[in-house]
Amino acid sequence: MSFIIIMSNKMNDTTPLEEVQPDHREIQRTAQLAKVLGHPIRLSIIMLLAQRTTCFCGDITELFPRAQSTVSQHLKALKEAGLVTCTLQGTHTCYCLNPGGVSGLRASLKALDGLLSDYQPTSCT
C-alpha cells in the first residue's frame, strides 16, 4: 500500500502500524523532498525556476548573496532529489524544473495535505 493511498484513507487508532513505518518507501521519499526543500535558498531556487522556463547557474548566483560554489551545491542537491534538471550549453549550465520531480513533489504534498485536512484537534490527556 503506498503512502498516498494510506494518506487518502482516514487513518485512525486501528490503522495497521506497518502502513506508517518510517522506512516505507513513500514516506522516505517525502522526507527526502522535505529535507531538500528545507533550505531557504533551495526553496527560492525552486520558486525562481517555476517562474522561468530556464535559468543559467550564473544568473541564479547573481540573485543570491552566496558564492557560486555554494549555489552550485544547492543546485546539485535539487538535481539529486530529482526536482531540477540541467543541460550544458557551451561553458554554461542551464537549469530547469524536472516535470517528473515536480509531479512527485505535488503528489507528496497533496497526500500530506489530505491527511492534515482531516485532522481533528484532540487532547493528549
N, C-alpha and C positions, 0 to 999 in steps of 0.2 A: 504494500500500500504506500503510495507516495505522500510526501509531505503536503502537497496541495490538496489531495483527497482528504487526508487527515484534518487539515485545517478548514476545509469547506464543511466537514461534518461538525456538528456541535459536540465538542468533547465534554465529557462530564466525569464524575467520580468513577464511572465504570469503564472508561476508555482504557484499553489494554496498554500497559506501560511500554511494551516493545514498540508501539507506534510513535512514541515521543522520546525515544532514547537519543542522546546527543550524537551517537555515531551513525544515525540514519543519514543516508546519502543526501537527501534534500535539505535536511537540517544543516548538515556540514556545508553545503553549497550556499545556503542563505547566510550562514555565519561568515563564510569567506567573503561574500559580497559586502556584508555589513562592515567587516574589518577593513576592506579596501576603501570603502566609501567613508570610513570613519575619520579620515584626514581631511581637513578643510580644503587643502589645495587640490586633492584628488576629486573631491566633490565639485569644486569650482571648475576643474578641467572638464568634467562630465557635462556640467551646465553650459560651459563655453562651446563644447563640441555639439551639443544639442541645438545651439543657436546658429551654428555654421555648418556647412557641408563638409569642409576640410579645414585643417589648420596645420601650419608648419611648426616644428618644435621651437624655432627661433621666435615666432610670433607669440607662442604661448609663454615663453620665457620673458618676453617684454611685458606681459601683463601681470606677472607675479614678482614680488621683490625677493627672488631667490636666484641662486646661481644656476646656470644652465644645466650643470650636472645633477643638481637637486631636482629640477623639473623633469629631467630625463629619467631619474629613478622613479618618480611618481608615475610618469607615463609607462614605464616598464611594468610597474605593479598593476596598473589598469589593463595593460595588454595581457599580462599573465593571467589575470582574472577573467579574460575574455570580453571585457567591456569596450576595449579600444583595439583598433587595428591600424597598421601603418604600411606605407609603401615608400620606397626610396625614389626620389625624383632628382637625379643628379647627385649632388652632395647634400641635399636636404631630405629630411624625413617628414612626410605628410601623414598626419593622424586624423582619424575619423572614428565615430562610434561604430561598433560592431553590431549590426542589426540583430544577430542571434543572441549576443550577450545582453543587449538591451531588452530583448523579448524575455529572456530568462529572468532578468532583474525585475521587470514589471510583473511577471508571474509570481515571483517570490514575495514581492511587496504586496501584491493583491491578495495572496493567500494569507499573509500575516495580517493585513488589514481586515480580511474576512473573519479571522479568529478574534481579533480585538474588537470588531464591531459588535460581536455577540457577547462581549464581556459584561457581566453584571457585577458591580462593586459588592464585595462581601467583607465581612469582618473575620479576621483570623482567630478571634477569641471565641 
